[in-house]
Every structure is written in C-alpha cells, then in structure tokens.
Amino acid sequence: MALETGVFLIPSEAVMTFAGWLLIKEKGLGLEWIVLAGVLGGFGSTLGSLFFYYVGALGGHPVLARFGRYFLISEDDVEKAERFFARWGIWAVFFGRMVPLVRSFISVPAGVARMDLRLFLIYTFAGSVIWATFLAGLGYQLGENWEDVRAFLGPADIAMAAILGVLVLWYIYRQVKQSWEVPKPHEPEA
C-alpha cells in the first residue's frame, strides 16, 4: 500500500481485495481480520503519502515559482491552492483518499500548500483506513471473484481520469485566454 500511493501499476483495489480474499478468507480467519488489514493498509498508504507530501513541501513551491509559467501555473494559482488547502485541506485529503486516481495525487498539493503535517497524517490515515477496510471486506465477500472488484472499479478510474482531463483542459484554456487578453484602458472618471 505504501508503493500504491505513487506507483500506479499497483492499485489499492487489487492489493486490498486480494488481501481480503487470500490472506483472510482462504486462511479461515474471521471478519475482525478485515479491520486489521484495513489499519495496516491505511498505515502503508500513509507512509507512501508522507513521501509525496515532502516532495510537494520541499520542491513544490520553489519549483512552481521558477518553472510554473511553463506549465501555465501562475503565482496567483499557487496562492489560491494554498488558500484552498488552508480552508478545505483536511477534507480534501480525507475524501481524496477514497477516490480512485485522486488518492495518488492529493499528497503533493497538500505538501505544496504546507498543510499542517499532523492534520495531513491524521486525515490521510483515517481516509486510507476506511478505503482499505472497504476493499478488504469486498475481497472477503467476493472470495475467488476478488478480481471482479477491480473490473467494477476500473470504470471509476476512467471516469476520474476523464474528469481530471476536462478540468486540466479548462484550466489551460482559462490560462491561455487570460494571457492573450489585452488590458482595457481605463476611462477617465467624470
């Protein structure tokens, strides 16, 4: 789960559902082991997220200040993101941990915005435990058909990628439009 946070070839949907089936149900262990699997999965996810939090915190703001304009990211955009995380960061992190694709990216902007590390860890762990427990439970219930979870959630990954793609295109359009607008001259006041 620690690797799942940054390596997209290891999806949590496969790791935790497989754990729910093979490591719990097939060994004849009870449902209480699903909670333990969820806690351990949440812990692993939090460790991986911590690495990417520091990538954002240590390199994010200086790199964005220097090279952001090449990616259509202005200083104003960075400040807006920081304000967003100051107000909504804990909920963005918490719920982001339960959304496919978003869960892999949310740590970097939290780091760039220098979200309070304790809150980041608490809400990352809480959201990750819920997600990992849910997936382990699905794997337990589906047994040998645990791969069906990945097939079921695959379209969610595609939908999230499409939504993120549309948001990126809208952002690029907005940034390019703003950069090409000619400032209107101020009319003298009467």
N, C-alpha and C positions, 0 to 999 in steps of 0.2 A: 504493500500500500504506500510505502514511502516513495518507491520508484514510480508508482502510478500517478503521483501528483505532477511529475514533469515529463514522464516518458509515455507518450500517448499510445504506444503499442501494448501497454499493459493496462487495460481498462479495469476500473474497480468493479464493474458489473461482472466481469469474468472471474476476477480474483475472489471476491467475496461470495458469489453464488457457488462457485466451485468449493470454497471452504465450507460453506453451509451444507453442501451435499457430502463431499468426500471425507472431510475432516470431522464432521459431526454426525450426520445421519448414518453413514455407512459404518462408522465405528460404534454405533449403538448408543451414542451419547444423547443426553436429554436436551430439552429446549433451552435450559439455563446456559448451555454452552454457546448458544447463539449470541447471547448478551456478551459473554466473554470475547467471542470472535469480533463482535462489533466494537468493543472497547479497544481490543488490540488493533483492529483495522483503523479505528479513529486515531490511535496513538501513532501508527505508522504514517497515516496521511498527514497528521500534524507535523511530524518530523520532516517529511518531504516539503510541506508548505513553508516551514521555517526557512529552509534553504532559499526558496524563491522569494520569500519576504525580504531577506537580506540582499538578494540580487537587486530587487527594486529599491531598497533603502540605501544601499551603498553606491549603486551605479545609476539608479534611475533618474533622479533629479539632475545631477550634473550632466549626464549623457543627454537627457532631453533638452536641457538648456543649451547645450552646444550643438547637437545634431537634430533636434526635434523639427526644425523648419524643413529639413529634407524629407520628413515623413508627415508634413502638414500638421505638426503639433506645435502650437504656439505656447508662449509662457502663460498666456491667459487660460489656455486649455489645461495646463498643468495646475494652475491655481484653482480652477473650477473643480478639477478632480480632487484636489486636496480639501476643498470646502465640502464636497460631497462626502468624502470619507470622514471628515470631522463630524458631520451630522448623521450620516447613514451607514458608516463603515461597518459597524458591528453587525447590522442586519444584512448588509451586502455580503459579508464574509459568511455569516451563519447560513443564510439561504443559498448562497452561491455554492456551498459545499454539497448541496443536494441536487444541483443542476448539472447534467452531463455537459462536458466541454468547459463550461464556466468554471467548474471546480478546479480545473488545471491552471486557470489564468488569474484568478482573483487575488492570489498572494502578491503578485508583482505590483499592481496598482496600490494595494494596501501598504506595501513597503515604500513605494514612491511617495505616498501621502504621509508616511511616517506615522501610521496608525499606532496607537499605544500597543506595545508588544504583548502586555499581559492580556488585554482585551482580545487582541488578534488570536492568541493561543487558546484562550477560553472558548471563543465563538467558533474557531476552526475545529477544535476538538469536539465541541458539542454537535455541530452540524455533521462532522465526519462520523461520529459515533452513530447518530441517527441513520445516516445513509448506509454505513457498513452493516449495521444491525438489520436494517430493512433488506439489504441484498442477501445477507447470510440466511435470514429467515426464508426468503424466496427460494434460495438454493436448497434449503432443508425441505421445504414443502414440495418442490418440484422433483427432488431426488435426481435420478439419472437424466431427467429432462432439464437440468440446470442451464444448458445452452439456450433453451427457449427464452430465458430472461434476456440474454444478450441480443437475440433476434428481436425480442419485443422492444427493448430499449434502443436498438440500432436506429430506428426512425427518429427517436428523440435526439440522438446525436446529430443526425442530418438536419432536423428542424432547427436545432440550436445553431448549427453552423450556418444555415441559411439566414436566420435572424441576425446573427452577428455579421454576416456578409452584407446584408442590407444596411445595417447600422454603419458599417465601415464605409460603404459606398455613399450613404447620405452624408456622413462626416466629411469625406473627401470632396463631395460636391459643394457642401457649405463652405469649406475652407478655400477651395479654388474660387468660388463665387465672391467671397469676401476679399480675396487678394486681387481680383480683377476689377472690383468696383472702384469707380473714380469718386473721390470725395466731392460732395456737393459744396459749392461755395456758399458761405453764409450770407444771407441777405441782410443789408443794413436795417437796423430797427428804426421805426419811425418815431 
